[in-house]
């Protein structure tokens, strides 16, 4: 082995190349590594990358920053799985060139050095295609000039420096090729705005539950508010056996609809539609009508069964049975879910089970679904999800999977590694500026930034956080502002949020009282208030400012008031910079200084325009004063424009 360079500590890579990193079209991949060799010879290194259908590798030169730290950045421009690798070598031509300049400055005779340089360039030229040899051949001729002074002058010229830069002598290369891959998806994976509603509560008529046709009528409202994903709980038949009643009562009363997550009844299972909502034609029409408003419909994928799901009779081996012959229902002690039966993924018939569940996903993809919100994926095997997502993407590469996994960090990360593009997060439970900053820095500066797109939800049908119980409108506005500006993907359980429902369940848990999970609600869909006004404003701001369409580009700026959270987002080109400042105190006015990130904002001053109000200010110096009264305004969303 003649290679002398070492490549180590390569980032990004996931589990030594076992899993791909994730990007969307147009994003950059910033690669870093420790690269060094023996002795004092100079190294060069490149990152080579290849698009899905490319036959040859492209390359970008790595830059050395001192202390053996190297980096390079390249852009991915098409969807699919890309490859990348690192290559390093001792460049004898570069070593000679730098030594030449030192020796010449020392007054040494350069005759032999010119010959050595010409020989090295000859070695370079032999590796080039004939149609690219001319510049190097001319350089060799100039080095061999009878006029040594003229040759030395040429070697010291910018023209020769360009030859050295463009034509490295690549010999005895070290290749770091651990099957490093990039899974590149569509833009919706990185930037999406979700609105959740129960279709059975969409009816304008209090005498009947809602249908898909009723949801169609709400599409203009959802578009007006600026949402581009409509997510509905499961739309399948709901089990009758052990059906839950109002507020999760063990026994339902006559006429109570049950939980949509208790899937399966005589009408069918995971490939069927709840008849009260409509039929498959109605559902596909809703998908098409939504698309006309640039809204995608997300399907809730919950791989679990009601006790009367057809699977139980057709495939009893897919479930766990007690010694007394009864089927085991779902439990998370002390919680009991008598209306739901978990699937036994350890069944001996696991291959048939996997194939059937894959067929469910493909069925809905064929029906027009491109986004799945997956219920409790962390209760199913990780290899199963890797199989489901890989096989789905072979036929439907646009498909997005959102993991509803409120669980331990390592498990959430593992689901992302296995292919989930988005994930629910702990945003709901980060309630102070310090907690929020620490959490965002974890999401955006660790390995998570390369595999998991966070999706921030202030509420869900399952969760009314303690912080929101009894909360005033200021609190609802604050959490909306935080979710929509901290993460490029966020969502809301819409009707309850805009109505500012804040009454918790009497059991003391983080749940809604009179949860819509177990009942039909009727709303006045024509109402507007400060929350819906904020929907429209903030979602328009998000669409108009590319800086808010990413998550990993966040920089916290600091404040001398611990109740204020100050952060900047910016595009790679620095042509769009948004500075958000939020008052975390829902009751009291808070004022203080925020500090200017000087590496992003140079010069004597800059103009900030509050995109929520239109007010403009001229800021300069190292810090600037803000004063936020939550009864008037919970935060600023400033567009920053530098002078000139």
C-alpha positions as CSV (number, residue, x, y, z in Angstrom):
1,X,0.0,0.0,0.0
2,X,1.5,3.3,-1.1
3,X,-1.2,5.7,0.1
4,X,0.0,7.9,2.9
5,X,-3.1,10.0,3.8
6,X,-5.6,9.2,6.5
7,X,-9.3,10.2,6.4
8,X,-11.1,10.1,9.7
9,X,-14.1,11.5,11.6
10,X,-16.2,12.0,8.5
11,X,-19.4,13.8,8.8
12,X,-22.2,13.5,7.9
13,X,-22.5,9.7,8.0
14,X,-25.1,7.6,9.9
15,X,-24.0,4.4,11.6
16,X,-20.8,4.3,9.5
17,X,-22.9,4.4,6.3
18,X,-25.5,1.9,7.3
19,X,-28.3,4.5,6.7
20,X,-28.5,7.4,4.3
21,X,-28.6,11.0,5.3
22,X,-31.7,12.9,4.2
23,X,-32.0,16.1,2.0
24,X,-34.5,17.6,-0.4
25,X,-33.9,18.9,-3.9
26,X,-31.7,22.0,-3.9
27,X,-30.2,21.6,-0.5
28,X,-26.5,21.4,0.2
29,X,-24.4,18.7,1.9
30,X,-21.6,20.1,4.0
31,X,-18.9,17.4,4.5
32,X,-16.2,17.6,7.1
33,X,-13.3,15.3,8.0
34,X,-9.9,15.0,9.7
35,X,-7.4,14.4,7.0
36,X,-3.7,14.1,7.6
37,X,-0.6,12.2,6.4
38,X,3.0,11.4,7.5
39,X,5.9,13.8,7.1
40,X,5.6,17.3,5.7
41,X,4.3,16.8,2.2
42,X,1.1,18.6,1.2
43,X,-2.2,16.9,0.9
44,X,-5.2,17.5,-1.3
45,X,-8.7,16.0,-0.9
46,X,-12.0,16.0,-2.7
47,X,-15.5,15.0,-2.0
48,X,-16.8,12.9,-5.0
49,X,-20.6,12.6,-5.4
50,X,-22.8,10.9,-7.9
51,X,-26.5,11.5,-8.7
52,X,-28.9,8.5,-9.0
53,X,-28.5,8.0,-12.8
54,X,-25.0,9.5,-13.3
55,X,-22.3,7.2,-14.7
56,X,-19.4,9.2,-13.4
57,X,-18.5,11.0,-10.2
58,X,-18.5,14.7,-9.8
59,X,-16.0,16.3,-7.4
60,X,-15.6,19.3,-5.2
61,X,-12.3,20.3,-3.7
62,X,-12.0,20.2,0.0
63,X,-10.5,23.1,1.9
64,X,-8.1,22.8,4.8
65,X,-8.9,25.0,7.8
66,X,-5.9,24.1,10.0
67,X,-5.3,21.4,12.6
68,X,-6.1,18.8,9.9
69,X,-9.8,19.9,9.6
70,X,-11.1,19.8,6.1
71,X,-14.5,20.6,4.6
72,X,-16.4,20.9,1.3
73,X,-20.0,21.6,0.2
74,X,-22.0,20.3,-2.7
75,X,-25.6,20.6,-3.8
76,X,-28.1,17.8,-4.7
77,X,-30.3,18.7,-7.6
78,X,-32.5,15.7,-8.2
79,X,-34.5,13.2,-6.2
80,X,-33.4,9.7,-5.5
81,X,-30.4,8.1,-3.7
82,X,-27.1,9.9,-4.3
83,X,-23.7,8.6,-3.3
84,X,-20.7,10.4,-1.9
85,X,-17.1,9.5,-0.9
86,X,-13.9,11.2,0.2
87,X,-10.6,10.9,-1.6
88,X,-7.2,12.2,-0.4
89,X,-3.6,11.9,-1.6
90,X,-0.2,13.4,-1.1
91,X,0.2,15.9,-4.0
92,X,3.8,15.9,-4.9
93,X,3.2,18.6,-7.5
94,X,1.7,20.9,-4.9
95,X,4.5,20.0,-2.4
96,X,7.1,20.9,-5.1
97,X,5.4,24.2,-6.0
98,X,5.3,25.5,-2.4
99,X,8.9,24.4,-1.8
100,X,9.9,26.1,-5.1
101,X,8.6,29.4,-3.9
102,X,10.5,29.1,-0.6
103,X,13.8,28.1,-2.2
104,X,13.5,30.9,-4.8
105,X,12.9,33.4,-2.1
106,X,16.1,32.0,-0.4
107,X,18.1,32.8,-3.5
108,X,18.8,29.2,-4.4
109,X,19.6,28.1,-8.0
110,X,16.3,26.8,-9.5
111,X,17.5,24.9,-12.5
112,X,17.1,21.4,-11.1
113,X,13.8,22.4,-9.4
114,X,12.4,23.5,-12.8
115,X,13.2,20.1,-14.2
116,X,11.6,18.3,-11.3
117,X,8.5,20.5,-11.8
118,X,8.4,19.7,-15.5
119,X,8.6,15.9,-14.8
120,X,5.7,16.2,-12.3
121,X,3.6,18.1,-14.8
122,X,4.4,15.4,-17.3
123,X,3.0,12.8,-14.9
124,X,-0.1,14.9,-14.6
125,X,-0.6,15.3,-18.3
126,X,-0.4,11.6,-18.9
127,X,-3.5,11.1,-16.8
128,X,-5.5,13.6,-18.7
129,X,-7.6,13.0,-21.9
130,X,-5.8,14.3,-25.0
131,X,-8.4,17.1,-25.5
132,X,-7.5,18.5,-22.0
133,X,-3.7,18.2,-22.1
134,X,-2.9,21.5,-23.9
135,X,-2.6,23.9,-20.8
136,X,-0.4,21.5,-19.0
137,X,1.8,20.9,-22.1
138,X,2.3,24.6,-22.5
139,X,3.3,24.9,-18.9
140,X,5.9,22.1,-19.3
141,X,7.3,24.0,-22.3
142,X,7.6,27.2,-20.3
143,X,9.3,25.5,-17.4
144,X,11.8,24.1,-19.9
145,X,12.7,27.5,-21.3
146,X,16.4,28.2,-22.0
147,X,15.8,31.4,-20.1
148,X,15.8,30.3,-16.5
149,X,14.7,33.7,-15.2
150,X,11.7,33.6,-17.5
151,X,10.8,30.1,-16.4
152,X,11.0,31.2,-12.7
153,X,8.9,34.2,-13.3
154,X,6.3,32.0,-14.9
155,X,6.2,29.6,-12.0
156,X,5.6,32.5,-9.6
157,X,2.8,33.9,-11.8
158,X,-1.0,33.6,-11.1
159,X,-1.3,31.7,-14.4
160,X,0.9,28.9,-13.1
161,X,-0.9,28.9,-9.7
162,X,-4.1,28.2,-11.6
163,X,-2.4,25.2,-13.3
164,X,-1.4,23.9,-9.9
165,X,-5.0,24.3,-8.6
166,X,-6.8,22.9,-11.6
167,X,-4.5,19.9,-12.4
168,X,-3.5,18.0,-9.2
169,X,-1.2,15.0,-9.3
170,X,-3.4,12.3,-8.0
171,X,-1.4,9.3,-7.0
172,X,-1.7,6.6,-4.3
173,X,-5.1,7.8,-3.2
174,X,-6.9,7.0,0.1
175,X,-10.6,6.5,-0.6
176,X,-13.1,6.7,2.2
177,X,-16.0,4.9,0.7
178,X,-18.4,3.5,3.3
179,X,-21.4,3.4,0.9
180,X,-22.3,6.9,2.0
181,X,-25.7,7.8,0.6
182,X,-28.0,10.7,0.5
183,X,-31.8,10.2,0.1
184,X,-33.1,13.2,-1.6
185,X,-36.8,13.9,-1.5
186,X,-39.3,16.5,-2.5
187,X,-39.5,20.0,-1.0
188,X,-42.7,19.1,1.0
189,X,-40.6,17.0,3.3
190,X,-38.8,20.1,4.5
191,X,-41.5,22.7,4.3
192,X,-45.1,21.9,5.1
193,X,-48.0,23.4,7.1
194,X,-50.5,20.9,8.6
195,X,-54.2,21.4,9.6
196,X,-55.9,18.5,11.4
197,X,-59.7,18.1,11.6
198,X,-62.1,15.2,12.1
199,X,-64.2,14.8,9.0
200,X,-67.2,13.6,11.0
201,X,-67.2,17.0,12.7
202,X,-67.3,18.9,9.4
203,X,-71.0,19.0,9.0
204,X,-72.8,22.4,8.9
205,X,-76.0,20.5,10.0
206,X,-76.1,19.7,13.7
207,X,-78.5,16.9,12.9
208,X,-75.9,14.7,11.2
209,X,-72.2,14.0,11.2
210,X,-69.9,15.2,8.6
211,X,-68.8,13.6,5.3
212,X,-66.0,14.0,2.8
213,X,-68.3,16.3,0.9
214,X,-68.5,18.6,3.9
215,X,-64.7,18.6,4.2
216,X,-64.6,19.7,0.5
217,X,-66.6,22.8,1.5
218,X,-63.9,23.7,4.1
219,X,-61.0,23.6,1.6
220,X,-61.3,27.4,0.8
221,X,-61.1,28.1,4.5
222,X,-58.0,26.0,5.0
223,X,-56.4,27.6,1.9
224,X,-57.2,31.0,3.2
225,X,-55.4,30.2,6.4
226,X,-52.3,29.1,4.4
227,X,-52.2,25.4,5.3
228,X,-51.0,23.0,2.6
229,X,-51.6,19.6,4.3
230,X,-55.0,18.4,5.4
231,X,-54.6,15.6,7.9
232,X,-57.6,13.6,9.1
233,X,-57.7,10.8,11.7
234,X,-58.3,7.3,10.3
235,X,-61.2,7.2,7.8
236,X,-61.9,3.5,8.1
237,X,-64.8,1.6,9.7
238,X,-64.8,1.9,13.5
239,X,-65.2,-1.2,15.6
240,X,-68.4,-1.8,17.5
241,X,-67.1,-4.4,20.0
242,X,-65.7,-2.7,23.1
243,X,-66.3,0.7,21.6
244,X,-65.3,3.6,23.8
245,X,-67.7,6.3,24.9
246,X,-67.4,10.0,25.7
247,X,-64.2,11.0,27.5
248,X,-62.8,7.5,27.0
249,X,-65.6,5.8,28.9
250,X,-65.2,2.0,28.8
251,X,-68.7,1.4,27.4
252,X,-70.1,3.6,24.7
253,X,-73.7,4.8,24.8
254,X,-76.1,4.1,22.0
255,X,-75.2,6.2,19.0
256,X,-71.7,7.2,20.2
257,X,-69.3,7.0,17.2
258,X,-66.2,5.6,19.0
259,X,-62.5,6.3,18.4
260,X,-61.4,6.4,14.7
261,X,-58.2,4.7,15.8
262,X,-60.2,1.5,16.7
263,X,-60.1,0.3,13.1
264,X,-62.1,-2.4,11.5
265,X,-65.7,-3.7,11.6
266,X,-68.1,-5.7,9.4
267,X,-67.8,-3.1,6.7
268,X,-64.1,-3.8,6.3
269,X,-60.7,-2.9,7.6
270,X,-57.7,-0.8,6.6
271,X,-58.6,-0.6,2.9
272,X,-62.2,0.4,3.6
273,X,-63.9,3.7,4.2
274,X,-66.3,4.5,7.1
275,X,-69.7,4.5,5.2
276,X,-70.9,7.6,7.1
277,X,-68.1,9.6,5.6
278,X,-68.7,8.5,2.0
279,X,-67.0,6.0,-0.2
280,X,-63.7,5.6,-2.0
281,X,-64.9,7.8,-4.9
282,X,-65.8,10.6,-2.5
283,X,-62.4,10.3,-0.8
284,X,-60.5,10.4,-4.1
285,X,-62.6,13.4,-5.1
286,X,-61.6,15.2,-1.9
287,X,-58.0,14.4,-2.7
288,X,-58.4,15.9,-6.2
289,X,-60.3,19.0,-5.0
290,X,-57.7,19.6,-2.3
291,X,-54.9,19.5,-4.9
292,X,-56.7,22.3,-6.8
293,X,-56.0,24.4,-3.7
294,X,-52.4,23.2,-3.4
295,X,-53.4,21.1,-0.4
296,X,-52.3,17.5,0.0
297,X,-54.4,15.1,2.0
298,X,-52.6,13.0,4.6
299,X,-53.9,9.6,5.6
300,X,-53.6,8.4,9.2
301,X,-51.8,5.0,9.1
302,X,-52.6,3.1,12.3
303,X,-51.6,-0.5,12.2
304,X,-53.9,-1.8,14.9
305,X,-57.3,-3.4,15.0
306,X,-60.6,-3.1,16.7
307,X,-61.8,-6.5,18.2
308,X,-64.1,-7.0,15.2
309,X,-61.6,-6.2,12.5
310,X,-61.8,-8.8,9.6
311,X,-58.1,-9.6,10.1
312,X,-58.8,-11.3,13.5
313,X,-61.1,-13.9,11.9
314,X,-59.1,-14.3,8.8
315,X,-55.6,-14.3,10.4
316,X,-55.9,-15.2,14.1
317,X,-52.2,-16.1,14.0
318,X,-51.4,-12.4,13.7
319,X,-52.6,-11.7,17.2
320,X,-51.9,-12.7,20.8
321,X,-54.5,-14.9,22.6
322,X,-54.8,-15.4,26.3
323,X,-55.0,-18.8,27.9
324,X,-58.7,-18.4,28.3
325,X,-59.2,-18.0,24.6
326,X,-59.8,-14.2,24.6
327,X,-57.7,-11.9,22.5
328,X,-55.2,-9.6,24.1
329,X,-56.1,-5.9,23.8
330,X,-53.7,-3.0,23.9
331,X,-52.2,-1.9,27.2
332,X,-49.7,0.6,28.3
333,X,-50.0,0.0,32.1
334,X,-51.9,1.5,33.8
335,X,-53.6,2.6,30.6
336,X,-56.0,0.1,28.9
337,X,-57.3,0.3,25.4
338,X,-60.1,-2.3,25.3
339,X,-61.3,-1.1,21.9
340,X,-57.9,-1.8,20.2
341,X,-56.1,-5.0,19.6
342,X,-52.3,-4.8,18.8
343,X,-50.8,-6.8,16.0
344,X,-48.3,-9.5,17.0
345,X,-45.2,-8.8,14.9
346,X,-43.5,-11.8,16.3
347,X,-45.9,-14.2,14.6
348,X,-44.5,-17.1,12.7
349,X,-46.5,-15.8,9.7
350,X,-44.6,-12.5,9.7
351,X,-43.8,-12.5,6.0
352,X,-47.4,-12.7,5.0
353,X,-48.3,-10.0,7.6
354,X,-45.7,-7.6,6.3
355,X,-46.8,-8.1,2.7
356,X,-50.4,-7.5,3.7
357,X,-49.6,-4.3,5.6
358,X,-47.5,-3.1,2.7
359,X,-50.5,-3.7,0.4
360,X,-52.5,-1.4,2.6
361,X,-50.0,1.4,2.1
362,X,-49.8,0.8,-1.7
363,X,-53.5,0.7,-1.9
364,X,-53.8,4.2,-0.6
365,X,-50.9,5.5,-2.6
366,X,-52.7,4.2,-5.7
367,X,-55.8,6.1,-4.5
368,X,-53.8,9.3,-4.5
369,X,-52.3,9.6,-1.0
370,X,-48.7,10.9,-0.9
371,X,-48.4,11.6,2.8
372,X,-48.9,9.2,5.7
373,X,-49.1,10.3,9.4
374,X,-48.2,7.0,11.1
375,X,-49.7,6.4,14.5
376,X,-47.3,5.0,17.2
377,X,-44.7,3.6,14.8
378,X,-42.3,3.0,17.8
379,X,-44.5,0.1,18.8
380,X,-43.7,-1.9,15.7
381,X,-40.3,-3.3,14.6
382,X,-37.8,-0.9,13.1
383,X,-36.9,-3.4,10.3
384,X,-40.6,-3.6,9.4
385,X,-40.7,0.2,8.8
386,X,-37.5,0.1,6.8
387,X,-39.2,-2.5,4.6
388,X,-42.5,-0.6,4.3
389,X,-40.8,2.7,3.4
390,X,-38.3,1.2,1.0
391,X,-40.9,-0.8,-0.9
392,X,-43.3,2.1,-1.0
393,X,-40.6,4.4,-2.4
394,X,-39.8,2.0,-5.2
395,X,-43.3,2.5,-6.7
396,X,-44.2,5.9,-5.2
397,X,-41.0,7.9,-4.5
398,X,-43.0,11.1,-3.6
399,X,-44.4,9.5,-0.5
400,X,-43.8,11.2,2.9
401,X,-44.0,9.4,6.2
402,X,-44.5,11.4,9.5
403,X,-43.7,9.5,12.7
404,X,-46.2,10.2,15.5
405,X,-43.7,8.9,18.1
406,X,-43.7,10.8,21.4
407,X,-41.1,8.5,22.9
408,X,-37.4,8.4,23.9
409,X,-34.9,10.3,21.8
410,X,-33.0,7.2,20.6
411,X,-36.2,5.6,19.4
412,X,-37.2,8.7,17.5
413,X,-33.8,8.9,15.9
414,X,-33.9,5.2,14.9
415,X,-37.3,5.7,13.1
416,X,-35.7,8.5,11.1
417,X,-32.8,6.3,10.2
418,X,-35.2,3.7,8.9
419,X,-36.7,6.1,6.5
420,X,-39.2,8.4,8.2
421,X,-38.8,11.9,6.7
422,X,-40.6,13.8,9.5
423,X,-41.2,13.3,13.2
424,X,-43.4,14.7,16.0
425,X,-41.2,16.2,18.7
426,X,-40.9,17.4,22.3
427,X,-41.8,20.9,21.3
428,X,-45.1,20.6,23.2
429,X,-43.2,20.3,26.5
430,X,-40.5,22.9,26.0
431,X,-41.9,25.8,27.9
432,X,-39.1,28.2,28.7
433,X,-36.6,30.1,26.5
434,X,-33.7,28.0,27.8
435,X,-35.5,24.7,27.3
436,X,-36.5,25.7,23.8
437,X,-33.1,26.9,22.8
438,X,-31.4,23.7,24.1
439,X,-33.9,21.5,22.3
440,X,-33.5,23.3,19.0
441,X,-29.8,23.2,19.2
442,X,-30.1,19.4,19.8
443,X,-32.2,19.1,16.7
444,X,-30.1,21.3,14.4
445,X,-26.5,20.7,15.4
446,X,-26.3,17.0,16.2
447,X,-26.7,13.9,14.0
448,X,-30.4,14.5,14.0
449,X,-30.1,17.4,11.6
450,X,-29.1,15.0,8.8
451,X,-31.9,12.4,9.3
452,X,-35.0,14.0,11.0
453,X,-37.2,16.9,10.0
454,X,-39.0,18.0,13.1
455,X,-42.7,18.8,12.8
456,X,-43.9,21.0,15.7
457,X,-47.4,20.6,17.0
458,X,-48.7,22.8,19.8
459,X,-51.6,20.5,20.3
460,X,-53.1,17.2,19.0
461,X,-56.4,15.4,19.7
462,X,-54.4,13.3,22.3
463,X,-52.5,16.1,23.9
464,X,-53.6,19.3,25.7
465,X,-50.3,20.2,27.4
466,X,-50.5,21.4,31.0
467,X,-49.1,24.7,29.9
468,X,-52.2,25.2,27.7
469,X,-54.8,24.3,30.4
470,X,-56.5,27.5,31.4
471,X,-54.3,29.5,29.0
472,X,-55.3,32.8,27.6
473,X,-55.2,34.0,24.0
474,X,-51.7,35.3,24.4
475,X,-50.4,31.8,25.2
476,X,-52.1,30.3,22.1
477,X,-50.6,33.1,19.9
478,X,-47.2,32.6,21.4
479,X,-47.1,28.8,20.8
480,X,-48.4,29.3,17.3
481,X,-45.7,31.9,16.6
482,X,-43.0,29.6,18.1
483,X,-44.0,26.5,16.1
484,X,-44.3,28.3,12.8
485,X,-41.0,30.1,13.0
486,X,-38.7,27.6,14.8
487,X,-39.5,24.7,12.5
488,X,-40.2,24.7,8.8
489,X,-42.8,22.0,9.3
490,X,-45.6,22.5,11.9
491,X,-49.1,21.5,12.4
492,X,-52.2,22.2,14.5
493,X,-55.3,20.3,15.6
494,X,-57.1,23.2,14.1
495,X,-60.7,23.7,15.4
496,X,-59.7,23.2,19.1
497,X,-56.7,25.5,18.7
498,X,-58.5,28.4,17.1
499,X,-61.3,28.0,19.6
500,X,-58.6,28.1,22.3
501,X,-60.1,25.1,24.1
502,X,-58.1,24.9,27.3
503,X,-60.1,22.6,29.6
504,X,-58.2,19.5,30.6
505,X,-59.7,16.1,31.4
506,X,-60.8,15.6,35.0
507,X,-58.4,12.6,35.3
508,X,-55.5,15.0,35.6
509,X,-53.8,13.9,32.4
510,X,-52.7,16.1,29.5
511,X,-56.0,15.4,27.6
512,X,-58.9,17.4,26.4
513,X,-62.2,17.3,28.3
514,X,-64.9,16.1,25.9
515,X,-62.2,14.9,23.5
516,X,-63.3,14.8,19.9
517,X,-61.7,11.4,19.7
518,X,-64.9,9.9,21.1
519,X,-67.6,12.2,19.9
520,X,-68.9,14.3,17.0
521,X,-68.5,18.0,17.3
522,X,-70.3,20.8,15.4
523,X,-68.5,24.1,14.6
524,X,-69.3,27.4,13.2
525,X,-66.8,27.3,10.4
526,X,-67.4,30.9,9.4
527,X,-65.9,32.3,12.6
528,X,-62.6,34.3,12.7
529,X,-60.6,35.6,15.6
530,X,-57.0,36.6,16.5
531,X,-55.8,33.0,16.1
532,X,-57.2,32.5,12.6
533,X,-55.9,36.0,11.7
534,X,-52.4,34.8,12.9
535,X,-52.8,31.6,10.8
536,X,-53.1,33.7,7.7
537,X,-50.4,36.2,8.5
538,X,-47.7,33.8,9.7
539,X,-48.3,31.2,7.0
540,X,-48.1,34.0,4.3
541,X,-44.8,35.1,5.9
542,X,-43.5,31.6,5.8
543,X,-44.3,31.2,2.1
544,X,-42.7,34.6,1.2
545,X,-39.5,34.1,3.1
546,X,-37.2,31.2,2.2
547,X,-35.3,31.6,5.5
548,X,-38.4,30.2,7.3
549,X,-38.6,27.2,4.9
550,X,-35.7,25.5,6.6
551,X,-35.1,24.4,10.2
552,X,-31.3,23.8,10.5
553,X,-30.5,27.3,9.6
554,X,-31.4,28.7,13.0
555,X,-29.0,30.9,15.2
556,X,-29.9,32.0,18.7
557,X,-28.7,35.5,19.4
558,X,-29.2,35.9,23.1
559,X,-30.9,38.5,25.2
560,X,-30.3,40.1,28.6
561,X,-33.9,39.3,29.5
562,X,-34.4,35.5,30.2
563,X,-38.1,35.8,29.3
564,X,-37.2,36.6,25.7
565,X,-36.2,34.1,23.0
566,X,-34.3,35.7,20.1
567,X,-33.3,33.8,17.0
568,X,-32.3,34.4,13.4
569,X,-32.9,32.3,10.3
570,X,-31.1,32.9,7.0
571,X,-30.7,31.4,3.6
572,X,-27.4,30.0,2.4
573,X,-26.9,33.1,0.1
574,X,-27.8,35.4,3.0
575,X,-30.3,37.1,0.7
576,X,-33.2,36.5,3.2
577,X,-32.8,36.9,6.9
578,X,-35.6,36.7,9.5
579,X,-35.1,37.7,13.1
580,X,-37.8,36.5,15.5
581,X,-38.1,37.6,19.1
582,X,-40.8,36.0,21.4
583,X,-42.0,37.0,24.9
584,X,-42.6,33.7,26.8
585,X,-44.5,35.5,29.6
586,X,-48.2,35.3,28.5
587,X,-49.3,37.8,31.2
588,X,-46.7,40.5,31.5
589,X,-44.8,43.0,29.4
590,X,-41.1,42.1,29.0
591,X,-38.4,44.3,27.7
592,X,-34.7,43.9,27.1
593,X,-31.8,44.0,24.6
594,X,-31.2,41.4,22.0
595,X,-27.6,40.9,20.7
596,X,-26.6,41.3,17.1
597,X,-25.0,38.2,15.4
598,X,-22.0,40.1,13.9
599,X,-20.9,37.2,11.7
600,X,-24.3,37.5,9.9
601,X,-24.9,41.3,10.2
602,X,-21.9,43.5,9.5
603,X,-21.8,47.3,8.9
604,X,-23.0,50.2,10.8
605,X,-26.7,49.5,10.8
606,X,-29.7,47.8,9.3
607,X,-33.4,48.1,8.9
608,X,-35.8,45.7,10.5
609,X,-39.5,45.4,9.3
610,X,-42.0,43.6,11.5
611,X,-43.8,41.4,9.0
612,X,-46.7,41.0,11.5
613,X,-47.4,44.7,11.8
614,X,-45.5,46.5,9.1
615,X,-43.6,48.7,11.6
616,X,-40.0,49.5,10.7
617,X,-37.0,50.4,12.9
618,X,-33.4,51.2,12.3
619,X,-31.0,49.2,14.4
620,X,-27.3,49.6,15.0
621,X,-24.7,48.8,17.5
622,X,-24.0,45.4,19.2
623,X,-27.5,45.2,20.9
624,X,-30.9,46.6,20.4
625,X,-33.9,47.2,22.6
626,X,-37.3,45.4,22.3
627,X,-40.5,45.8,24.4
628,X,-43.2,43.2,24.0
629,X,-46.6,43.4,25.7
630,X,-48.3,40.0,25.2
631,X,-51.8,41.6,25.3
632,X,-50.8,43.6,22.2
633,X,-48.1,41.4,20.5
634,X,-46.4,38.2,21.7
635,X,-43.4,38.6,19.4
636,X,-41.7,40.3,16.4
637,X,-40.9,38.6,13.1
638,X,-38.4,41.0,11.6
639,X,-37.2,41.0,8.0
640,X,-33.7,42.3,8.2
641,X,-32.2,44.4,5.4
642,X,-28.7,45.7,5.6
643,X,-27.7,49.1,4.3
644,X,-26.7,49.2,0.7
